[in-house]
Amino acid sequence: MTWGLVFEQLLNGLQYGVMLFLMAAGLTLVLGIMNMVNLAHGSLYMVGAYLAVALTGWTGSYFAGVALALLGTLLVGMAMEVVALRTLYHRDHLDQVLATFGLILFFNELVSMIWGRGAQYAALPAWLQGHIELFTGSRYPVYRIAILVVGLTTAIVLWYVVTRTRLGMLVRAGASNRTMVAALGVNIKLLYTVVFGLGAALAGLAGLMAGPIYAVQPGMGELILIQVFVVIVIGGIGSVRGALVGAIVVGVVDTLGRAFLKPLLASVISPPAAEAAGPALASMLIYLLMAVVLAVRPAGLFSSR
Amino acid sequence: MIKPILAGVLAASVAITLPAAAQQQKIKIGFITTLSGPPAIIGKHMKDSVDLALDHLGHKMGGHAVEVIYGDDQFKPEVGVQLAEEMLKKNQVDFMAGIIWSNVMMAVVPVVTGAGHIMVGANAGASPLAGSQCNELYFSASWNNDQSPEALGKYLNDKGIGELYVMAPNYQAGKDMVAGLKRYYKGKIVDEVYTKFQQTDYQAEISQLRAKNPKAVFVFYPGGMGIQFVKQYVQAGLRDQIPLYSVFTVDETTLPALREAAIGQYEARFWSPDLDIPASKKYVADFEKKYGYIPSYYGAQSYDAIMLIDSAVRATKGNLKDTKALVAAMRKANYDSIRGKFQFNNNQHPIQDFYLLQAVKASNKDGVAMKIVQKAFEKHQDAYHQDCKMKW
């Protein structure tokens, strides 16, 4: 195990964490501010990926496709809020889980009907393909660096919006006491629709960034959703800062676990035992981490309440 | 006086309708596959191929009209069992066929054979069914799970690839594939990495792999996992550094999503659309004409399953009551298979050739196609047939 490899794996962890953050930011806003458990967040991620593929092909330009896909996911999200979710705010979480689970089935079937059952081809512009030499002998995909840049930029923009703008102030106020915000004359209905739309656009951004490295297929959102819930539980529900820290912690822990747990175990216990225990432990690691965080800080690292 | 007349009229009408009904005997086949969720693309290839087989047969087997009833197992053994029972009891099917997944197959086979009907597997190749739990009413129109990795292992061994890095998802099929590979590959295995089932991101594993710098890599990543792994492998710049060999990872169901990322990939299997065999060429050409996409081996073996059933129905002149004669006819496999001439082993699994394929540039709409490089294993028998007590 060389230091170069450790550095590369840390970078991998950071990059994976940033990917998770893009998903988690939208989910935590919706869950924290609207007290809404939205299992269909993964469907919005899928919608973003599909729209990017379709619109990039249609416009012939990567940037136009991406911009339209973001706008499209925002609109789909707002429509979803107005049509389906608005009636669920006062219901308990179980009803919300059932209804949004129904939305997952709906969206999976919808994309299958429009685009077919098979996975879609997600193209990349030439300048995002290929790899760079991090240090001698280590090639790193350019696109992974792009994800890192986009994710961190999004984090900064979100931080600015939430802490420095009027919308952000309302969002924070809504998260701490929604009744009071409504009593002060804020159009809480509109605020919810806007916040949900923004959350959807963030999921769409994650989806369209994920398209070229993952498989764009029906049900793709559910594969990543569990990790995203772990992230927001660790970070503290409703906190964007918590989502960032939680995502990077989960990304790094998961990556280092997958990379180094087996060789480390092999130096302590017998190699065949490590062979069996390594992968099993590595896939449990983030859940163990969540259990520890919940035991020490039941409301997460950065609770907004 | 009226009663006897009525009775006479009734009797006469019965006498007239009975032979007519017997002539219109309809052969029914229940076909179970997965038609919902992400694996539904495989189910689509299979269903389209069965429909094409019916077209080729003129929707008749041995002069009798034939009907196929489709069922969606949703990837779940209990749903498969429920479908099989419904098809056997309510639809009164004569044969059962299909099934993608080994665990669904293990659950469904006892239901079908227990009811005295023939089951023809069109994908799943669970080892117990080839070995100790073989059954004279169960036929495989596909292969046993670990035959493809065995063929690849033999090829790598023959080629003298001295060291190999092995990756697969951490579940039973993943372990079975690696066991099959090791049965014929005797070189050094640098590392054996098992990843989480349905994992999406492989960058961490790819960095580890590069650090070990092996001569070649073997993977088994079916479906979406394969798309993800191969794309990420290529993006990391490894395609031109370390050759990637796989089974059940790159095929016609995933090529449209992979396109240029697949070029250079090696796979081993029993069939490829470019196979130079008349029945196969006819199947591929008519399939492309009818559906506008290239068929996969999932489709080819489903097509073959229907043709196999047809051969038995023709040989027994449609007398489906005599199960013994039907089984004997099935065992002959006397028809033009998409894999050329093959024969059944004592466990009623095919003895067949396996090939090494490579994904190469092509002029179709995906710009890539699988091409046979060479035969990897001639008349390959699965490793379990000795455990099967059947002799015939």
Contacts between the chains, C-beta under 8 A, distances in Angstrom:
chain1	res1	chain2	res2	distance
A	2	B	211	7.3
A	5	B	207	6.6
A	5	B	208	7.6
A	5	B	211	5.0
A	8	B	207	5.0
A	9	B	204	6.0
A	9	B	207	5.8
A	9	B	208	7.9
A	12	B	203	4.7
A	12	B	204	5.1
A	12	B	207	6.0
A	13	B	204	7.5
A	15	B	203	7.1
A	16	B	201	5.7
A	16	B	203	6.9
A	16	B	204	7.7
A	19	B	201	7.6
A	108	B	37	7.6
A	112	B	40	7.0
A	116	B	41	7.8
A	117	B	38	8.0
A	117	B	40	4.4
A	117	B	41	4.1
A	117	B	43	7.8
A	117	B	44	5.3
A	118	B	41	4.3
A	118	B	44	7.9
A	118	B	253	6.3
A	118	B	254	8.0
A	118	B	256	5.8
A	118	B	257	6.7
A	119	B	41	7.5
A	119	B	224	6.3
A	119	B	227	5.4
A	119	B	254	6.5
A	119	B	256	7.4
A	119	B	257	3.6
A	120	B	256	8.0
A	120	B	257	6.0
A	121	B	256	6.2
A	121	B	257	5.2
A	121	B	258	7.4
A	121	B	259	5.3
A	121	B	366	7.6
A	122	B	257	7.9
A	129	B	235	7.4
A	130	B	235	7.9
A	130	B	237	7.1
A	131	B	235	6.8
A	131	B	236	6.3
A	131	B	237	3.9
A	137	B	210	7.9
A	138	B	207	7.9
A	138	B	210	7.0
A	139	B	210	7.6
A	139	B	236	5.9
A	139	B	237	3.7
A	139	B	238	7.6
A	140	B	236	7.5
A	141	B	203	7.9
A	141	B	232	7.6
A	141	B	235	4.0
A	141	B	236	5.6
A	141	B	237	7.4
A	143	B	235	6.0
A	144	B	203	6.7
A	144	B	235	7.5
A	210	B	200	7.9
A	212	B	231	7.1
A	213	B	201	7.5
A	213	B	228	7.0
A	213	B	231	5.9
A	213	B	232	5.8
A	213	B	235	6.7
A	214	B	200	5.0
A	214	B	201	7.5
A	214	B	224	7.9
A	214	B	227	7.8
A	214	B	228	5.2
A	214	B	231	7.9
A	215	B	200	7.8
A	215	B	223	7.9
A	215	B	224	3.9
A	215	B	225	7.9
A	215	B	227	3.9
A	215	B	228	5.3
A	215	B	257	6.3
A	216	B	257	7.0
A	217	B	38	5.3
A	217	B	224	5.5
A	217	B	227	7.7
A	217	B	257	7.5
A	218	B	37	7.4
A	218	B	38	5.9
A	218	B	40	7.8
A	219	B	37	6.2
A	219	B	38	4.8
A	220	B	38	8.0
A	220	B	224	7.3
A	223	B	198	5.6
A	223	B	200	5.4
A	223	B	224	7.8
A	224	B	200	6.2
A	254	B	204	8.0
A	255	B	203	7.6
A	255	B	204	4.4
A	256	B	204	7.9
A	258	B	195	7.3
A	258	B	204	4.6
A	258	B	205	6.4
A	259	B	204	4.7
A	259	B	205	7.5
A	259	B	207	6.8
A	259	B	208	5.4
A	262	B	193	7.8
A	275	B	192	6.9
A	279	B	170	4.8
A	279	B	193	7.7
A	279	B	194	4.4
A	279	B	195	7.0
A	279	B	196	7.3
A	280	B	170	7.3
A	282	B	196	7.7
A	283	B	170	7.4
A	283	B	196	4.3
